[in-house]
Amino acid sequence: MAAFITLGVMGLVLGLGLAFAADYLKVEIDERIQTITDLLPQYNCGACGFPGCAGFAEGIVEGTVEKLTDCKPGKDEHYNPILEYIKDHPNPDGSLIKVIK
């Protein structure tokens, strides 16, 4: 019986620890990255030099991508919505993301 009580208490303590960790240690993700990822062609080919479309979108938001045409399979139908989205959603400090077609 002591083993069941010990395991129950340990489970409760570890569960509370995981709940605490989930609330206070979560990583905030920039919504713009996911939106730009959805606007890209979704080939995940890596031809741009980034690990897939999500990596390229993160590079756009962080400012490491200078030209959208680095995305080889992308076309104007992908680039134009991204440029419009970037124009409407600046950085948190108010500065615009500098990227060209």
HELIX and SHEET records of a PDB file:
HELIX    1   1 ALA A    2  TYR A   24  1                                  23    
HELIX    2   2 GLU A   31  LEU A   39  1                                   9    
HELIX    3   3 GLY A   52  GLU A   62  1                                  11    
HELIX    4   4 LEU A   68  ASP A   70  5                                   3    
HELIX    5   5 ASP A   76  ASP A   88  1                                  13    
END                                                                             
